[in-house]
Every structure is written in structure tokens, then in C-alpha cells.
Amino acid sequence: MTYAIEAEGLVKRYGDKVALAGIDLRARTGTVLGVLGPNGAGKTTAVRILATLQTPDEGSARVGGFDVRKQAAKVRELIGLTGQYASVDEQLTGAQNLVMMGRLLGLPRDQARARAAELLDRFGLTEAGGRKAGGYSGGMRRRLDLAASLVSSPRVLFLDEPTTGLDPHARNELWQVVRELVADGVTVLLTTQYLEEADQLADDILLIDGGRVAASGTPGELKATAGGHRLEVRPLHERDTEKVVTIMGGLTVPIHDLAEAPALLRKLDDAGIVLAEHALRLPSLDDVFLSLTGVSK
Amino acid sequence: MISQSLTLAWRSLIPLRNSPGQLVGLLMQPVFMIVVFVYLFGGSGGDRAGAVLYMLPGVLTQVALIATISTGMNLATDIDNGVFDRFRTMPIARAAPLAGRILADLATLMVTIAMSLLIGYVVGFRVQTGPLEALAAVGLIVLFAFALSWGSAYLGLMIKSVTTMQSMATAVLLPLTFGSSAFIPATDMPGWLQWWMGVNPVSHLASALRGLMVGGLHAGDVWISLGWTAAIAAVFVPLALRAYNRRVS
């Protein structure tokens, strides 16, 4: 197995504040590593170190086999970065932004234009391509931002909270693009505060909190660490809530034996309680998050 | 490195093409100043032709110095909105973003100066000396503004906030330009202001330009201006480069 991104013992301090307190991470080539954590967990710092924007105080990291500190120039040939801090020139049109990237990367003028047109088309920005990026909506700007990172056809892509502030439609579009990139063999490191996003996209998840790794594994493994199935019910009538709690011990209860669930539902039925909803499910990543960090999302 | 710098310079000049309003803005500045100083203040004695001859070198000085603010402003903008970080993650020369910026501002400066001269021509300004002297005048102001744009770059790299950068640069430049003999001779001023106008490098720069284009040149003004140019460059080029290296490393 090869790893496109590897880091060991990353430490970064800003004065007295410890942003990263020793983080190890690995992303298998051609997969999505989701780095999940609350605000201030150290996600952005980790991405900035891996993308050669900052140097770690301790530890080492390699991207595509190149050391981010000693071979930064090599790393930069492989990566693209999009997110809170990588951005576009608002004074330029969408097309001009992309042409500029192509020209900077050494493409001849006509090739840079062709690449820009291709990316604008892919991100549904062809029509907006002639307008200044400063007038774009949040979703359009984010797409242009991502397109700008893709001009170089990076093999490793860093997405720092790529969907923060996007509406569900724009978010789904972006997710689709990420899936397509991964299908092409691109390795993606994605930071997010949204558990659903990590669940949807990531092959592996690293849960970080306070600059440390709180847990890691596949989404399924992480959910399993938070315990087994649970039954959730919601009575149709508010007044029945108390009766439900008496019978079940709560509105959401752990189920140790799968036969327990139908038995409980029968008891509710016998008591004449009509349910608006009931569900038997594995814990969500929310539950994992809560149980591991003590932070309620 | 050179083609990357040129690409980034091209990028910095595009806004002028995208928004003709900005170009009009560049044009309006000298127009506005000529109207104010020649027609509002200068023409009261009736000698408009004389006022134009006195004012235009001052206007040229003023617009060139104000133009240097954009170097720091644009650097601060790039840092603030993340464009700078994007460049840093790309396989391009470390110095290219700074070199591109400075090249672009040099080009804008030339345009600004050309426009001021054009407007000067329209209102009746004619070079009274010779083409060589006029060229020397343009060279002098470009050199001075170029040196000063490194100071602006330093501020922009250190301050990061675009609005703070703008107000600080304006606070530095206004007393320098208006508190000089660029527009009004020092002879009519109270003593403390005369003293300030005497030491103010902008007074010498404006006098040197006036001498070179209109006549009555004191060589001392040219030397003092060149001395200030060298001093400003000696202080701010290393400071700006150090601040830049700290930002890009």
C-alpha cells in the first residue's frame, strides 16, 4: 500500500498556544482522508503544513514521497489547495483567473485558455467566466477556487472546509466533483466540521481535537467504537412522551440484542401509543464525535 | 521566473482593462488637482499660464507619490484574501508575486505620469527647456516613486489589513505632498511651515522637476532628490524583502 500523504509527530505552536500537539496521519493514494474536528482543533494548521505554507516546529511530513520542508518545490508540483485561505483574484474574471494559473504553470497562452474553458465548463461557470469573480455567489466562488486548484491537474488535493457556507445544492455538486477526482486517482485530504460530509466522502477519517488525534479509522469502524445499535422513537402525541420513557427508559435507548427492538415496539403498541417515527440504527458520527470529544455538534 | 513575473504583472494590470472606471480614476486625479490648484487657488491673480507652469510639476509629483500606495494595498489585498497563499502553493519562483506587483505598479506609474503630462498639455503646459531635461524629470520622479513603492510594499506586508494600510499610507503622504512647495512657494508661509517645507524631500523633488521642465534649475534639488531616493531604497528594499521572505518561507 502506498501513501500519498504521510505525517509523523507534527507539532506547531503559536507562542503559548499549541495548535498541533503531535499528529500522525496517512492518506492512501487515490482515497479521501477526512480530517474531522471542531473549530480550533488544528485542521487548518495541519493542511497548511502539508501544503508547504507553514513549517512544523517538530515532526515531518511527506506528500507524494517528497519532504514538505526539504523538497517543498517538488511537493508544490503535485498539490492543489482550496479552502478557507486559498482564494481567487476578485478583480479578474473567472476565465482570467484560470488563464493566469495556467500561464504561471508554464502553459502557452492558447493552451492556458483551452484549459480554462474546459474547467469553466466542468464547473458550470462558462456563462459566468466573463464576469469578475468579485461578483460571484459563494458557491460559484468556491467552484472557481476549486477549478483554479485543478489547472495543474494535481495528484494530491487539499480541501480545507470546502463546503462551509454552501447551500445543500452547491455542496452536493462539490461532493460530486470530489468523487470524480478520486475516481481519476487523485488523493484528497478534506477537512470538515460536518460529520455527514466525512461520512459521505471519506474512506478514512481522522478525528482531531485540541491538536491531537482523538480517533481514526473508516467511518464504519468509528461508528462501531461508539457502541451498538440504538432504537429511537418519537410519539405522535406529545402527551405520550412520559409513557414511552417509562416503558423504554428513554426516547433513544441502546439495543444489545436485535430481538429487543420489536419487543419494545410491541409494548408501546400494547400501551396504545401511536408513533410518528421509529428507527433502529447504528450510531451516527455525531455520536462518535460526542463520545470522543465531549463536544456536542 | 521572468515569465511568471510578467504573467503576474499582466494579472495586476487587467483590472484597469476590466473596469475602465479605474482608468478614468487615474485620469481624473491629475485633472482634479489641476482644476483645484490652477483654477481654484492658482488663478486668482489672473496669471493662469504662470500657475500652470508652477503647478504641473507639483501635480506630477503628487500623483506619482499617491500611486505608490497601490503597491502595498494590493499586496495586503492578496495576503488578506488568500491569493498570496495560492501562489505559495504553486511551483513558481518565490519572488515572482512581488516582482510582478512592482513591475505592474511601475507600468501604472508610467501611465499616470503620461496622463498628467497629457492633461498638462491640454491646459497649456509646455516644456520650457528641452526634451532631454524633460526626460530627466520623468526619470527622476519614476526613480523616486519606485523607491517609495518599496516602502509601500513593506507597509502592505507588515500591516496586512487593507484599510489600515491605506489610511497609514495616506497619513504619511499627505503632509509630505501638501506640506511641500509642490503647489505653493514656501515664501508666503509661517516660519515653522517654511522650515518643514525646506527639509521635506518632496519640496526638493518638485523643485527639481520644475527646474528640469520649466527652467531655473538648482542642481542641488536634483542631488537632494537622488539622495533621498537612494536613502529610501536603502532602508525599504531590504526591509520589504525581509518581510516578504518571512511571509513566503
Interface residues (C-beta under 8 A of the other chain):
Chain A: A51 T52 L53 T55 A73 R76 E77 I79 G80 L81 Q84 Y85 A86 S87 V88 D89 E90 Q91 L92 T93 Q96 M100 M101 R103 L104 L105 G106 K132 A148 S149 S152
Chain B: S3 Q4 T7 L8 W10 R11 I14 P15 N18 S19 D78 N81 G82 V83 D85 R86 F87 R88 T89 M90 P91 I92 A96 S249
